Amino acid sequence: MNKFKPLLIITLLLAITTSLTAQISFLDKTVATVNLNKPERISQIQLNNQVEEVETLRAQMGQAGSVDRRQVLELLISDILLKQALERDNVRVSSTEVDEAVNQQKAQIEAQNNVRLTDEQFKNAVESQTGASWDEFRSQLELQIAQQRYLLEKKADVLEEARIPPTYQEINMFYRKNRNEFSNPDIVRFSHIFISTVNLSASQRSDALRQAEEAYRKYTNGTDFQQLVMEYTDDEQRMYRGGDAGYMAINDTRPGAYFGQDFVDKVFLMDKGDVSSVLTSKLGYHIVKVTEYHPAKLLALTDTISPESTETVQEYIAQLLIGQKNQLILQKALEQLIEELKSQAEINIFEENLE
């Protein structure tokens, strides 16, 4: 009799599995079907998952209120229509194009954060921040490129409007409505002779302080500041730029976190051309020379947006308005394209299963 037990167990497991599958299938009702060039189904589970994602995103953005399930369904239908249209019209994207898009995104992140990333570091950052695998990330980029190409091809006449630049009157009116937003805080630019105390013992820190004080005595006795930078500084990155540490804004929290707020405050108490005695930071000892000081001011259209930029307020607003206009035009073109695809497709929505 024992030899029949495994067969009985397998039979029972199959029966249970079949029953569960039937129950899941029964519960997962069809909300809509879409057929542009092949039939495709949207289930309640798909819709519920998408609604949850939208709710999570809205919560992260601090937006209250319930999510409209029909709007989410319309987005799912639009997504299917676009994917089927790309397949129907044989829109292809090469791996080289995806590589270029990946490199562009990597360069943007590096520029925004002022860092250099290896390919592996960028890959790890993408996976940790998006929750998607690297292959999924590349697939999404490939889809985005294909959709943009298709949109440009099908709605070129609508997108042509994006080429028209904003007028001076439009720029000026935007500036006048938002004048108080265009201001700079106090900004200082400084050079320094830097003696590091990172990971030093107490006796080594004392030696570092004596070295910094020696450099300051030489400066007060007439030695050129840049010569002392070359002789003493541990900041090799800025050594050949006369110790130039760049610009620092008084309302920027990053310098305080990096150097220590006491050091930052003392630098902002200095005037242009001043040279400090030995100052202490979280990193070591500094002799600071203020090379530029820009007091807080409201910016005019012809002013640059910051001392370290060549872009004027007028140019900045023009690019901002172009971006806003392009977004509206892209949305208009996409809506028109979706409506055209809907007219070519067979779409059925089962209202009784929507809720």
N, C-alpha and C positions, 0 to 999 in steps of 0.2 A: 504493500500500500504506500510506503514511503516515497516510491519513485513517482507517484502521481501528485505529491504535494507541490513541487515547483510549478507544475503545469497549472494547478489550481490557483496558486498565488498569482502567476502571470495573468491568468484569465480574469481574476478579480481586479488586479491593477489596471488592466486594459478597460474593464468595465467602469472603474472609478474615473480614469482619465477621460474616457469618452463622455461620461456624465458631466464632469467639470468643464470640458471643452464646450459641450452643448450649453451649459449654464452661462459661461463667459460669452459665448456667441450670442445667446439670447439677451444678455444684459448689455452687450456692446452693440447697440442699435445703430443703424445707418442714419446719419443726419442729412447728408447730401451726397449726390453723385455728380461727377464732372466728366465730360467726354468731349475733348477737342479733337484728339486723334486716337484716344483709347479710353475706355471706361476706367474711372478711378473713384474710390469710395472714401468719404470722410465719416469716421465713426464718432460715437459719443465720447469714447475714451480719448481719441485724438483731440477733439474739441475741448474736453475738460482739461487735458494737459496744457493746451495752448492758453486757455483762460487762466490757469494757475500761473503760467509764466508771465503773462501780462499783469496779473495782480501783484506778483512779486516785484516786477520791474516798477510798477506804479508806487508800491510801498517804498522802494528804495529811493524814489524820486520825491517822496513826501506827498504824493497825490492821494486824496481820499475819494470815496465813492465806489460804487460797484462797477464791474466791467460788463459792457454790453455784449452778450454772447453772440448776437447776430453780427455785430461788427467784426468780432474775432472770426466768425465763420466766413464772412466775406473776404477777410485777409487770407484765410486758408484756401478758399476757392481761387483767389487771384494768384496765389503762389503756385497752385497746381496748373492753372492756365498758362502762366509764364513758362514753367518748366516743360509743359507739353508743347508749347509753341517753339521753344528752343530746339526740342527734339524734332518736331515736324519740319522746321525750316533749316535743320542741319547747321545750327550755330555751334562752332567749335572754338575752343580756347587751347592754345598750346601750353606745354609745361614751362616753356621759356617765358611766356607771358605771366604765368602764375609766379615764377621765380622773381620776375621784375616787380610784381605787386608786393611780394613778401619783402623784398629789399627796400622798397619805398616805405612800407610801414615800419620796418626796422629803423630806417634813417629818420623818420618822423619822431619815433619814440626817443631815439638818441638825442635829437635836437631839442626836444621838449624838456628832457631831463638832464641835458648836458653830460651824457655818459657815452662810453663806447661799449658795445656788447658783442661778444662772440656769437656765432650762429647758434651754438648750443645754449647760451644764456638767453638769447631771444626766444628760442623754442620753448625752454622751460618757463619763461615768463608768460608766453602766450597760453600754454596749457594750464598754468596755475590761475591765471586771471580770467580766462574764458570758460574753464571747465571742460573744454573740448580737446580731443586728441589732435596731434599735429596734422594727421591726414584729414581729419574733419575740418580743421582750420583752412587747409589748402583747398579742400573741396568747396568750402563756402566762398573763398576768394574767387575760385574758378567760376562759380555760379554768378557772383556779382559782376565779374568782367563780361560774361556772356550776356547777362541782362542789360548792362549798360550799352553794349554793342548793338543789341537788338533794338533797344529804345532809340538810339541814335539813328539807326537805319530806318526804322518805321515812322518816327516822328521828327524827322529832320526839320520840317517846316516850322513846327512849334518851338523847337529848341533854338532856332535861328534868332528868336527874340532875345536870347541870353547874350548875344554879341553886342547889344546896344548898351553903351556905358551910361552911368548916371550923369545927369547934368549938374552943373555947378549949383544951380538953384536947389536941386534935390539934396546935394551934399551940405549946402549951407543951412537949409531948413533942419536937417537931421542934427547938425552941430548945435544950432540954436535951441532945439528942444532938449538936447542932452549935454548942454555946455558944462554943467558941474561934474559930469563924468570924465571930462578930459582935463585932468590935473595930474601933476607930479608931486610927490612928497619931497622932503629934503633928500638930496642925493649927493653922496661924496665919492670921490675917486682917490685912492691912496696907493702909495708904494711903501714897501717895508723891508727892513733888514730883519730876518727871522732866525732865531736860534731855537731849535726844537728841544722840548723836554719830554717828548713822548717815550714812555718805557724806560726812563732814566731813574737811577737810584738817587737818594737824597744828596749824596756827595757829588754826583754827576750833575744834578740840577744846580748846585752851588757853582760848579765850574761853568755851566752854561750862563748863569747870571753874571759872573765875572767877565765872561766873554762879551756879553751884550753891553755891559757897562763900559768895557774897554772900547768897543765900537762907538758908543755915544761920546766918550771923551775925545776920541779922534775927530768926530764930527764937529764938536764944539771948538776944537783947536784948528779947524779949517780944512780938514780932509773932505773931498767931494763925496756926496751921498752915494752916487752911483758906484764910485770906486769902492766904498765900504760894502755895498751890496755884493759886489763881485768877490770881495775878500772874506766876508763873514756869513752871508746868508745860507741857510739850509734849504731855502725854497728854490730848488734847482729849476723848477718849471718856469719861474718868473725872473730868474737871475739875469738872463740876457735881455730882459725888457726893463732893466733898471729897478727891478723889484715891484713892478706894477701889478697890484692885486685886483684891479678893475673897479667897477662901480658897486656901491652899496646903498640901498634905500632904507630910510629910517623906519619904515613900516614893514619891512621884510623880516620875517622871523627866522629865516635860514641862517644869516650871519651870526645871530645871537646863539642859536643852537650849536653852531660850528666853533665859534671863537669864545663864546661866553658873552652875556649881555653887558657886563661891566666894561669889557674891552670895547664893544661897539659904541656904548654911550660916550666913552672918553674920546673916541675918534670923532664923533659928531660934535663934540665941544670945541674942536679945533677949527681954525680958519684956513682958507687956501694959502699954501706956502708954509704953513706951520710944520715944524718937526718936533715930535714928542721926545720926552726922555724914555726910558725903558718901560714899556707897558707889558702887563702879564695877561695871557689868554689861557684858555684850556689846553692849548697846544704848545705853549712855550713863551718866549720873550720876543718883543717886537720894538723896533724903533720905526715910528710911522711918520711918513711925509704926505700931507694932504696936497694933491696936485690939482684937484678941481672941487669946487663946492657949488652946488646948484640948489638955491632955496626953493621951498614949495611954491608952486605957481599954477594958476589956471592957464591952460594952453590955448593959443590962437590957432586958427586953421593952418597958418604957415609954419608953426613951430613943429619941431620933430617930436615924436611921441615919447622919446627918452633921450638922454645925452649919448647913449651908446648906439642909437639908431639913426639912419639917414631918412627914414620914412616920416613924412609929415602927417599931421592930423588929417589934412584933406585927403591924402593918399590912403590913409588907413580907413577913413569913412567910405571912400569910393570902393575899396575892396570889400568892406563889410556889406555895403548895399548891393554890390554885385553878387556876393554869396547869398544874401537873402532873396534876391530876384531869381537867381539860378535855382534855388530850392523850390520856389513857387512854380517856376516854369517846368522843372523836372516833375513835380507832383502833378501838374496839369497834363503834361505829356503822358505820364504813366497812367493816369485815370482814363484818358482817351484811349490809350492802347488796350487797357483792361476791358473797357466797354466794347471795343471792336472784337476782342477775343471772345467775350461773352456772347456776342451776336452770332459768332461762328460755331459756338459750342452748344451741346445739350447739357443743361444744368437742372437738376431736380433737388429741391429742398423739402425735407419731410418735417413740416412744422411740428407735428405731434412728438417728434423725437428731439426737438431743439432744446427744450427746457430740461 
